[in-house]
Amino acid sequence: MTDISITQARADLAETIKKARKRPVCITSRGQAQAVIIDPSLYEKMLEALEEIEDLTAYDEAMADPSPSIPWEQVKRDLGI
């Protein structure tokens, strides 16, 4: 990841965006990270990965739930499927 100051990013925003297409750019102020600019395709991949992790976590929680489950055939009957 490339670090640049807010001042540098503001001075040449087009160049900062160009850099972000190749690798994430961390915008800093007084040495502290304030924001990260990333390529939109990388952002989409990150969101998809996060959603996958959330789905797996929900599945694991459901499987660990000790309460009785409802048989699939019963669910279909209840829904009229």
C-alpha positions in Angstrom: 0.0 0.0 0.0 1.2 3.5 -0.8 0.9 6.2 1.8 0.5 9.8 0.8 -0.6 12.9 2.7 -3.9 14.7 2.3 -2.0 17.6 0.9 -0.3 15.5 -1.8 -3.6 13.8 -2.7 -5.4 17.1 -3.0 -2.6 18.6 -5.1 -2.8 15.8 -7.7 -6.0 13.9 -7.3 -5.9 12.4 -10.8 -2.4 10.9 -10.1 -3.6 9.6 -6.7 -6.5 7.8 -8.4 -4.1 6.4 -11.1 -1.9 5.0 -8.4 -4.9 3.5 -6.6 -5.7 1.5 -9.8 -2.5 -0.5 -9.3 -2.4 -0.7 -5.5 -4.3 0.8 -2.5 -3.4 4.3 -1.5 -3.6 5.3 2.2 -4.3 9.0 2.7 -2.7 10.2 5.9 -2.9 13.3 8.0 -0.1 14.0 10.5 1.1 10.4 10.0 -2.3 8.9 10.8 -4.4 6.9 8.3 -7.5 8.8 7.4 -8.8 7.0 4.3 -7.9 4.4 1.7 -8.5 4.7 -2.0 -8.8 1.4 -3.9 -9.7 0.2 -7.4 -13.4 -0.5 -7.7 -12.9 -4.1 -8.8 -10.8 -4.8 -5.6 -13.6 -3.2 -3.6 -16.2 -5.5 -5.1 -14.0 -8.5 -4.5 -13.6 -7.5 -0.9 -17.3 -7.0 -0.4 -18.0 -10.5 -1.9 -15.4 -12.0 0.4 -17.0 -10.3 3.4 -20.5 -11.5 2.4 -19.1 -15.1 2.1 -17.6 -14.9 5.5 -20.9 -13.6 7.0 -22.8 -16.4 5.3 -20.4 -19.0 6.7 -20.6 -17.5 10.1 -24.4 -17.6 10.0 -24.3 -21.2 8.8 -21.9 -22.1 11.7 -24.2 -20.4 14.2 -27.3 -22.1 12.8 -25.6 -25.5 13.0 -24.5 -24.9 16.6 -28.0 -24.0 17.7 -29.2 -26.8 20.0 -32.9 -26.0 19.5 -34.8 -28.6 17.4 -34.9 -28.0 13.7 -37.8 -28.2 11.3 -37.6 -30.9 8.7 -37.4 -29.6 5.1 -40.5 -31.5 4.1 -42.5 -29.7 6.8 -41.2 -26.3 5.7 -42.2 -27.0 2.1 -45.7 -28.1 3.3 -46.0 -25.0 5.5 -45.1 -22.8 2.5 -47.3 -24.6 0.1 -44.4 -25.7 -2.1 
